[in-house]
Amino acid sequence: MDSTTADRFDTSRFEASRNRLASLAYRLLGSAVDAEDVVQDAFLHWQAADRQRIKVPEAWLTKVVTNLCLDRLRSAQARRERSAGAWLPEPLLDGDPMLGPADTFEQRESVSLAVLTLMERLSPFERAVYVLREAFSYSHAEIAGILDVSEAASQQHLHRARRHVAGARRRGGDGQVDPASARRIVEEFLAAATSGRTERLVALLTDDVTAVSDGAGLTAKLVRFETPERVAAVARAGFTPTQAKRRLAGGTPTVHFALVNGAAAVLFVLDDQVIGAVTFDIADGRIATVRGIAAPARLTRLAEAWRHHEPDAPPLVAQW
């Protein structure tokens, strides 16, 4: 095999792993943009390596991507951005290959916005062990080799990570969303919010409901609200259409139901461009968490996916 043919073959081997590597990086970083950068860096490492000496390419690439992600999580820039309280995971439309495997509860849970947000409380090693074990089913021996730690340390990191994630599990149910029932709840929520039916709106929320917004990226920190009454008031103000909001948006968007990271969501779409997303964690028929995401940088990949998406149902609101 000549060098040109060998390079093409090795590039093909890398491309065959690209989606899996991107899914791993996204789970570790919570950002599709950063995940894409890491995978490209891994490709450069792959090209520069003596590939004939790499016995198991999948394991080698997994170790490279994991450690590149750990470097990013430890970086001073990442600590500044995430400690400022202005960070939310980047949402992805269901079906995006970057979401990766979703066959088991653990795989679905590891990519939910609730768990991606909660994993910010974990150390980089705890986060890596949790993702490698729960989402990709690596053994502790394999994880020890990837992270250069002992098997006992890997087990301890996993134990601590699972303890932290247990809270999200209690609020998020079994990780399975029935689209039809979720759409009904979201429709009720929108109808109550836009009609001013406060009692019905409060009844749709859990007693410990929380709402968080990125303020369209215009605020230094996330905006948070608690208690059903406060969240209901914010929902009425936020979801009721006005001429001022239409002027700010640059037109009259339509409102679509979608599944984002396995959760129910509404997308505000203007000229085939997603300009805002609101996701809902639903537990036992009521809404436990509301997340509003409108910062353009967090919607780039979702907006691109939506442009190639064929909605399987009419919009929730044709002209908001």
N, C-alpha and C positions, 0 to 999 in steps of 0.2 A: 504494500500500500504506500503510494507516494505521499509527501508531506501535505499537499493540497487536499487529497482525498481524506487523509487522516484528520486534518483540521475540520473538514465538513462533517465527518463522522462524529468527532468530539463535540462539535457545535450542536449537532442533532441530539446527542445524548443529554446535553445541558438543556436544550429546549424541551425535551420530554419531561424534565423535572421542573420547569419554570413555574407552572401553576401551583405545584405543591410547595415549592420554596416561597412563592409570593404569599400563599395562605399562611405558612409558618411565620413569615415576617410580619404580616398584617396582625396576626394574633398577638405577637410579641410587642408590636409598636402601636397598634390601634390607628394607624395612618396608612392609607393606600399609597399616598405620595412617597412616604418614607420607605414603605415596603418595596415599591418599584425601584427606588434608588439602591436599596440594599441588594436586591436581586441583580441589578446591573453591576454593582461592585463585585458580587460573587462571580459573575461571568468573567470579569477582568482577572480575578484570582485564578479562575479555572483556565483561562487562556495562558496565563503566565506559569502555571504549574507544570511539573514533569508528569504528565498524565499517565504515562506508561507505568509509573510507580504507584498509582492510585488503584488499589485493589477493588474497593467498593465505592464507585462514584457517588451513589446516593448518600451514603454515610458521610463521605468527605464534604459534599456540598451542604448537607444539613449542619455539620459542625461549623463550616465557614459562615453560613447565613446566621446561625444562632449567635455566634460570637460577634459578628458585625452588628447585630441588633443589640447585644449587650453593651457594646462600645457606645452606641447611640443613647441607650437608656442611662448610661453612666455619665454622659457628656455634660459639661457645665451648661450648655445651651438648653438641653432637654430639661435639666433640673430647674432652670429659671422659668422656662415656659410652663412646665407642669406644676411647679410649686406656686405659681401666681394664681392658681385657681381658675384659669381661663381655658382649660383644656377639656374637650369632649372627643370621644372617638369619632373617626370619619365614618359616616353611615354608608352602607353598600346595599344596593338593590338585590333582593333575593335572586339567585341564579347567577350572580357574579362569580366567576371561577375563583376569585381571590378569597371568597368565603370558605372554600375548601370543603372537606368532608363534613356531612351532616347526617350520617347514618345513626349515630348513637346520641343519647341525651348529653353526654359529656362533650361531644363534638359541637352540638348545637349551642350548648351553654357557653363554651369557651369563646364563641364569636358573637354572643349577644352584647348589646350596648351596655347592659347592666354589668356584666362581668368584665368587659373591657375597661369600663370606668372604674370598677372596684379594684382591678388589678394594679391600678396606680398606687395602691397602698402596699403592694408587695415589693420586696427587694427584687432587683433584676434576676438574681439566681432563682428565687421562688417563682417568679413569673415564667422563666424559661423551663424549669422542671415541670410546672403545672401544665404548660402548653404541650411540651414534648410527651408527657405521660398521658394526659387526659384526651388531647385532641389527636395525637399521632401514635399512641399506644407503644411508645418506646419503653423497653425494660429499664430498670434502674441501672443495670450494668451498662447498657447502651448510653443512657443519659450521663453516667459517670464519665464515659469516654468522650462524649461531646463537650462536657463542661470542665473536664479535668478535675473532678471532685471524687470523693469516695462514694460507694453505693449507700453507705449509711447517711452521708450528708444529703444525697439526693432524696432519700426517704424522709429525712427531717424537713427539707425544704417543701416537699409535697404535702406533708402533714400540716405545716403552717399555712400553706396556700389554700388547701381545702377548707381549713377552719375559717379563713377570711371569706372565701367564696360562698360558704354555706348561707350567709345572709341573703345573697342575691338569689340563691336557689329557692329559699322560702317565699320570696316575693314573686319569683318568675314562673312558678308552676313547674310543669314537666318539660318545658322547652318546646312543646308542640303547640302551634297556633292553628285553630280552625278558621280559615279565611272568611267563611260565611258568617260565623257568629262574631268574629272580630269586627267585620265590616258593620254588622248591625249595631254593635256597641259604639263604634266610632260615629256612625250616622246619628245615633241618639245623642251622643256628646255634642256633635256639631249643631244639631237641631236645638238642644237645650241652651247651648252657649249663645247662639245667634238670636234666639227668641227671648232671652232674659228669664227663662224658667229656672230660677236659682235652686229651688228645692229639688227639681229633677236632676239638675247638674250635680249637686252635692251628693245625691243618692247614687250617682254613677261612680263616685270616687271612694277609694278605701279610706278608712279613718286615718291612716298614716301616709296618705298620698304626698308626693313631692313633685314639684315642677322645676325645671331648670332650663335656662335659655342662654345661648351664646351671644345674645344681643346683636346678632348679625355681624359679629366681629368688631363692633364699635366700642365695646366696653373692655376695660382692663381685666375684669373678672366675670365669671359666670353669674347670672342673676338667678337666685333661688327663691322658691316660695314653698311654704308648708301650710298644713291644715286644709281640710276640704273647702272651707269658706273662702280662704285666701286664694287657693288655686282656682276655684269657681269664678271669683271676681276677675282674676287675671285672664282666664279663658274667655269670659264675656268680652273683656276689652280687646283681647287679641284676635278673636275669631269673628267678631262683628265687622262686616265690611263697611268701609266709609270711602268717600271721595278722596280724602287726604291720603289714605293708604294706597288707593289706586294710583294717585299721582306719584307717590313715593316709589311704587313698584314699576311705574312706567306703562301701566295699562291694566286690563282686567284679567287676572289669572283664572284658570280653572283649577278645581280642587279634586285630586284623584286619591283613591284608596290604593295602598301598595303594601307589600311586606318588605321591611328593611331590617337586615340582620336578624331575620326570624320573628320580628315584632310587627304589629299593626302600625301603619303610618298613614299620614295624609301628606301629599306633595302639592305644593302650589306651583303651577306650571304656566309660564307666560311665553308665547311664541316658541313652544317646544323646548323651553329651557326651565329646568327646576330652579326656582328662586328661593324656596324654603321647604323644610321638611319638619314635621312634628311626629314623633314616635310615641307609642303608648305601650307600656308594660301592663298586661291585663292578668289579674289573678282572681279566680273564682267569679268571673263575670263582671268585675269592677276594675277600674283603672287605678293602678298603683303608682305609676311614674309617667310623667309627661316630659319629653325633651324637645325643645325647639332649637332647630339648627338652621341658620340662614347665612352664616359667613361663607362667601363664595368659595374660599379656599377649601372648605370642608365638603363642598357639594360637587366638585369637579367630576369625579369618577361616577358618582350617582347620576349626575345630569347627563353625562355621555351615555351611560347605560339606558337611561330613560328614552333618549332620542331613538334608540334602536329597539325599544320595547313596544309591544302591542298590548295595550290594556285589554283585559278580558272582561271588563264591565264598564258601564258608562261612568262618567265622573260623578263624584259626590255632589259637586256644585258646578254647573256649567259656566256660570259667570259670577265670580265672587265679588 
